[in-house]
């Protein structure tokens, strides 16, 4: 059994912690929070998914906050790591803090750590994707799982990499905020992001030789991101070959725009599946958006920003500890535990 702690119980952290509890080869030993907000209180309530999990505070200041809120807290992050019982810590703290915690705590107590896409790539020894580079995580101490958009692009681009990719252009239409965030916008605007956007560079932390250019805008929705992708392949392919490549790729599913004409309809599908928090771990490629013109291939895909990186984190735990050497066995275990379609 791998003993895991999760530091940071926000949008991603609470989902990873819940997913760890569903694994047969892992044990969620603790969660670590900074302040007694409504989220951490709810997940630890008797009806919450993390009920019964030991709670620790990030530092002495946050320990005081938890005690003032009359929450049962077992000490600080440092107290937890001193025990030497944690094999891996998932760092899901606010972006930019990972390096600080790595140097101050994780390195000091010689614990392996997995960081999220909000951190710069140099926070870790490698950036991880279960299909592309699972084996490279063996023996590593620090690994990073890239952002939701990056993970989505890696999943679909790696599916067609066998045809040879000469160039990729992606327009990223980003959601403005997660559903629970009430202080973010825009409300009635489209925000332009710096060109090129960071997504292409981030994809190259996993697919290093990929020639990719990305642009992004932020729009007033909270449901999901949408990508408009154009690839120039090194040879001509048929639409059927592209569809088959996507169908064969794990954690990628195809839906038709005629039936699912908007992100709201896609998210509703996963609500009707009764997925926890309507989490969509899969990347949805819109089948009838796929266009093949000579060696040009275009499609649209939908990424659920709250959930698509969760299975990658679970696989990263197995890879970084070496408890499972076969990536496909790990992927199968993760997919089955989370109810992922394929």
Buried (B, 14 or more C-beta within 10 A) or exposed (E): EBBBBBBBBBBBBBBBBBBBBBBEBBEBBBBBBBEBEEBBEBBBEEEBBBEEBBBBBBBEEBBEBBEEEEBEBBBBBBEBBEEEEBBBBBBBBEEEBBBEBBEEBBEEBEBBBBBBBBBBBEBBBBBBBBBBBBEBBEEBBBBBBBBBBBBBBBBBBBBBBEBEBEBBBBBBBBBBBBBEEEEEEEEEEEEEBEEBBBBBEBBBBBBEEBBBEBBBBBBBBBBBBBBBBBBBBEEEBEBEBBBEBBBEBBBBBBBEEEEBEBBEEBBBBBEEEEBBBBBBBBBBBBBBBBEBEEBBBBBBBBBBBBBBBBBBBBBBBBBBBEBBEEBEEBBEBBBEBBBBEE
